Amino acid sequence: MPQEPADITDPLAGLALPQTQAEATRLAQRLFTLAFRQAAGSPASQSTLDELRDRGAAWCDAANSRDARALRLALLLTGLDQWGLAFSQAFGITAMPVLSALLGGLRTDLDPQEDACFQRWFAQIDAVEAAAIDFKIELRRAIHLALWHAMAAETDLEAAQPVLHTLGSLLLALDARMPTLGWRLVADTLAHVQIGLIDHPDLPELAQSGTRCLFAALREALPREHYERIMAHATQAVLGWQHAHDAARH
């Protein structure tokens, strides 16, 4: 599977190892999924909100220093925020009260020094491309693939268009916002989309047609050489996966 390129130096790796960054990605996805289900159904009870907050707070508190705890919280809230923005855009959701309450609740008990530390890491994650790069790769991959699967689960291409449009917009925005590394994250997503089609041939035909539309839209929106660079990187990752997959079967 595509991995982080070896030539990237993460300035936050000393406080948050790749394993910790991966944990942040998975926890943010689990918490958001629960919050999204609540938003799509009945309002969450206070006990549910408390449980979500306590689960996130416990993971942050497991770090061994104030800086490490603040960085964990910055990673977790960054992940929750980006999941919320993506799904609000894709599904036309104007508000997610459970998510808003969770985001606020996780910061409620911070003292002024802890809050200042949190804000510093939160800003650095956003401003420095290589900061928490493992987290960014896995987070974007998870969000993009969730939208891709949601697109494929629609009844027809017209119904899938809002989600498909959101996915394309997110990929283009990522490429523009991270001028040095963004293209690699876009390539990672496109590689995993292709791997998904290969590894799950029973997916609905809409997965194929929607993917063709996505790739065509990116090809039109991006400069030709840049698009070809992204696709070459994605293709190399897919071929590497196929080789490893074939070797494991023999």
TIKOLVEX-639055 format. One record per residue (C-alpha): residue number from 0; residue in one letter; x, y, z. Coordinates in Angstrom, 1 decimal. Example, Ala and Ser with C-alpha at 12.3 -4.5 7.8 and 13.67 -1.06 7.14 Angstrom:
<pts>
 resi resn     px     py     pz
    0    a   12.3   -4.5    7.8
    1    s   13.7   -1.1    7.1
</pts>
This chain:
<pts>
 resi resn     px     py     pz
    0    m    0.0    0.0    0.0
    1    p    1.2    3.6   -0.5
    2    q    3.4    4.8    2.3
    3    e    4.8    8.1    3.4
    4    p    7.7    9.1    1.2
    5    a   11.1    8.7    3.0
    6    d   12.2   12.3    2.1
    7    i    9.6   14.0    4.3
    8    t   10.7   15.1    7.8
    9    d    7.9   15.6   10.2
   10    p    8.7   18.3   12.8
   11    l    6.2   16.8   15.2
   12    a    7.3   13.2   15.0
   13    g    9.2   13.5   18.3
   14    l    6.1   14.2   20.2
   15    a    3.7   12.1   18.1
   16    l    5.1    9.0   16.6
   17    p    3.5    7.6   13.4
   18    q    1.7    5.0   15.5
   19    t    0.2    7.8   17.6
   20    q   -0.8    9.8   14.5
   21    a   -2.5    6.7   13.2
   22    e   -4.4    6.2   16.5
   23    a   -5.5    9.9   16.2
   24    t   -6.9    9.2   12.7
   25    r   -8.8    6.1   13.7
   26    l  -10.2    7.6   16.9
   27    a  -11.3   10.8   15.1
   28    q  -13.1    8.6   12.5
   29    r  -14.8    6.5   15.2
   30    l  -16.0    9.5   17.1
   31    f  -17.2   11.3   14.0
   32    t  -19.1    8.3   12.8
   33    l  -21.0    8.1   16.1
   34    a  -21.7   11.9   16.0
   35    f  -22.8   11.7   12.3
   36    r  -25.2    8.8   13.1
   37    q  -26.7   10.9   15.9
   38    a  -27.0   13.9   13.5
   39    a  -28.8   11.7   11.0
   40    g  -31.2   10.2   13.6
   41    s  -32.4   11.2   17.0
   42    p  -30.6   13.8   19.1
   43    a  -27.8   12.4   21.3
   44    s  -28.4   12.1   25.1
   45    q  -26.1   13.8   27.5
   46    s  -24.7   10.4   28.5
   47    t  -23.7    9.7   24.9
   48    l  -22.0   13.1   24.6
   49    d  -20.2   12.4   27.9
   50    e  -19.1    9.0   26.6
   51    l  -17.7   10.4   23.4
   52    r  -15.9   13.2   25.2
   53    d  -14.5   10.9   27.8
   54    r  -13.2    8.5   25.2
   55    g  -11.3   11.3   23.4
   56    a  -10.1   12.9   26.6
   57    a   -8.7    9.6   27.9
   58    w   -6.7    9.0   24.8
   59    c   -5.2   12.5   25.0
   60    d   -4.5   12.1   28.7
   61    a   -2.5    8.9   28.1
   62    a    0.4   11.0   26.7
   63    n    3.4   11.5   29.0
   64    s    3.8   15.3   28.9
   65    r    1.7   18.5   28.6
   66    d    3.0   19.1   25.1
   67    a    2.3   15.6   24.0
   68    r   -1.2   15.8   25.4
   69    a   -1.9   19.1   23.7
   70    l   -0.6   17.7   20.4
   71    r   -2.9   14.7   20.7
   72    l   -5.8   16.9   21.3
   73    a   -4.8   19.1   18.3
   74    l   -4.7   16.0   16.1
   75    l   -8.0   14.7   17.3
   76    l   -9.8   18.0   16.9
   77    t   -8.2   18.6   13.5
   78    g   -9.5   15.2   12.4
   79    l  -13.0   15.7   13.8
   80    d  -13.2   19.2   12.2
   81    q  -12.1   17.9    8.8
   82    w  -14.6   15.0    8.9
   83    g  -17.3   17.4    9.8
   84    l  -16.5   19.9    7.0
   85    a  -16.3   17.2    4.3
   86    f  -19.6   15.5    5.3
   87    s  -21.5   18.7    5.8
   88    q  -20.5   19.8    2.3
   89    a  -21.2   16.4    0.7
   90    f  -24.6   15.8    2.3
   91    g  -25.8   19.4    2.8
   92    i  -25.9   19.2    6.5
   93    t  -26.1   22.7    8.0
   94    a  -25.3   21.7   11.6
   95    m  -24.0   18.8   13.6
   96    p  -24.9   19.6   17.3
   97    v  -23.3   16.4   18.6
   98    l  -20.0   17.2   16.8
   99    s  -20.0   20.8   17.9
  100    a  -20.6   19.7   21.5
  101    l  -17.8   17.2   21.3
  102    l  -15.4   19.7   19.9
  103    g  -16.2   22.1   22.6
  104    g  -16.3   19.5   25.4
  105    l  -12.8   18.3   24.7
  106    r  -11.4   21.8   25.3
  107    t  -13.6   22.7   28.3
  108    d  -11.2   21.5   31.0
  109    l   -8.0   23.1   29.6
  110    d   -6.3   25.7   31.7
  111    p   -4.9   28.8   30.0
  112    q   -1.4   27.3   29.5
  113    e   -2.8   24.0   28.2
  114    d   -5.1   25.9   25.8
  115    a   -2.2   28.0   24.5
  116    c   -0.2   24.9   24.0
  117    f   -3.1   23.3   22.1
  118    q   -3.6   26.3   19.9
  119    r    0.1   26.4   19.0
  120    w    0.1   22.7   17.8
  121    f   -3.3   23.1   16.1
  122    a   -1.9   26.1   14.1
  123    q    1.3   24.3   13.2
  124    i   -0.5   21.2   11.9
  125    d   -2.5   23.6    9.6
  126    a    0.4   25.8    8.6
  127    v    3.3   23.4    8.1
  128    e    2.8   20.8    5.3
  129    a    5.0   18.1    6.8
  130    a    3.7   18.5   10.3
  131    a    1.9   15.3   11.4
  132    i    2.3   14.1    7.8
  133    d    1.4   10.4    8.7
  134    f   -1.8   11.7   10.3
  135    k   -2.6   13.9    7.3
  136    i   -2.1   11.1    4.8
  137    e   -4.3    8.6    6.8
  138    l   -6.9   11.2    7.6
  139    r   -7.4   12.4    4.1
  140    r   -7.4    8.8    2.8
  141    a  -10.1    7.8    5.2
  142    i  -12.3   10.8    4.5
  143    h  -11.9   10.6    0.7
  144    l  -12.5    6.8    0.6
  145    a  -15.6    7.2    2.9
  146    l  -17.0    9.7    0.4
  147    w  -16.1    7.4   -2.6
  148    h  -17.9    4.5   -1.0
  149    a  -20.9    6.8   -0.2
  150    m  -20.9    7.9   -3.9
  151    a  -20.9    4.3   -5.0
  152    a  -23.8    3.4   -2.7
  153    e  -26.1    5.9   -4.4
  154    t  -28.9    4.8   -6.7
  155    d  -27.5    6.5   -9.8
  156    l  -24.9    8.9  -11.0
  157    e  -27.2   11.9  -10.8
  158    a  -27.9   11.1   -7.1
  159    a  -24.2   10.6   -6.5
  160    q  -23.1   13.9   -8.1
  161    p  -23.1   16.0   -4.8
  162    v  -20.8   13.6   -3.1
  163    l  -18.7   13.1   -6.2
  164    h  -18.4   16.9   -6.6
  165    t  -17.4   17.3   -3.0
  166    l  -14.7   14.6   -3.3
  167    g  -13.2   16.2   -6.4
  168    s  -13.3   19.7   -4.7
  169    l  -11.6   18.3   -1.6
  170    l   -8.8   16.7   -3.7
  171    l   -8.2   20.0   -5.7
  172    a   -8.3   22.0   -2.5
  173    l   -5.8   19.7   -0.9
  174    d   -3.4   20.0   -3.9
  175    a   -3.7   23.8   -3.8
  176    r   -3.4   24.2    0.0
  177    m   -0.3   21.9    0.2
  178    p    1.8   23.0   -2.9
  179    t    4.7   20.8   -2.0
  180    l    3.2   17.6   -0.6
  181    g   -0.5   17.9   -1.5
  182    w   -0.1   16.1   -4.9
  183    r    1.3   13.0   -3.0
  184    l   -1.8   12.9   -0.8
  185    v   -4.0   13.2   -3.9
  186    a   -2.1   10.4   -5.5
  187    d   -2.5    8.3   -2.4
  188    t   -6.3    8.6   -2.5
  189    l   -6.4    7.8   -6.2
  190    a   -4.3    4.8   -5.7
  191    h   -6.5    3.5   -3.0
  192    v   -9.6    4.1   -5.1
  193    q   -8.1    2.0   -7.9
  194    i   -7.1   -0.7   -5.4
  195    g  -10.6   -0.7   -4.0
  196    l  -12.0   -1.4   -7.5
  197    i   -9.5   -4.2   -8.1
  198    d   -9.9   -5.8   -4.7
  199    h  -13.7   -5.6   -4.7
  200    p  -14.9   -6.5   -8.2
  201    d  -18.4   -6.9   -6.8
  202    l  -18.8   -3.2   -6.1
  203    p  -21.8   -1.6   -7.9
  204    e  -21.2   -0.4  -11.5
  205    l  -21.6    3.2  -10.2
  206    a  -18.3    2.8   -8.4
  207    q  -16.7    2.4  -11.9
  208    s  -18.6    5.2  -13.6
  209    g  -18.3    7.6  -10.7
  210    t  -14.6    7.0  -10.6
  211    r  -14.2    7.6  -14.3
  212    c  -16.1   10.9  -13.8
  213    l  -13.8   11.8  -10.9
  214    f  -10.6   11.2  -12.8
  215    a  -11.9   13.0  -15.8
  216    a  -12.8   16.1  -13.7
  217    l   -9.3   16.1  -12.1
  218    r   -7.7   15.8  -15.5
  219    e   -9.6   18.8  -16.8
  220    a   -9.0   20.9  -13.7
  221    l   -5.3   20.3  -13.2
  222    p   -2.4   21.2  -15.5
  223    r   -1.6   18.3  -17.7
  224    e    1.9   17.6  -16.5
  225    h    0.8   17.9  -12.9
  226    y   -2.1   15.5  -13.4
  227    e    0.2   13.0  -15.1
  228    r    2.7   13.2  -12.2
  229    i   -0.1   12.4   -9.8
  230    m   -1.3    9.5  -11.9
  231    a    2.2    8.1  -12.3
  232    h    2.7    8.1   -8.6
  233    a   -0.7    6.5   -8.0
  234    t   -0.1    3.9  -10.7
  235    q    3.3    3.0   -9.1
  236    a    1.6    2.5   -5.8
  237    v   -1.2    0.3   -7.4
  238    l    1.4   -1.9   -9.1
  239    g    3.3   -2.3   -5.9
  240    w    0.1   -3.4   -4.2
  241    q   -0.7   -5.8   -7.0
  242    h    2.8   -7.3   -6.8
  243    a    2.6   -7.8   -3.0
  244    h   -1.0   -9.1   -3.3
  245    d    0.0  -11.7   -5.9
  246    a    3.1  -12.7   -3.9
  247    a    1.0  -13.3   -0.8
  248    r   -1.3  -15.7   -2.8
  249    h    1.5  -17.9   -3.9
</pts>
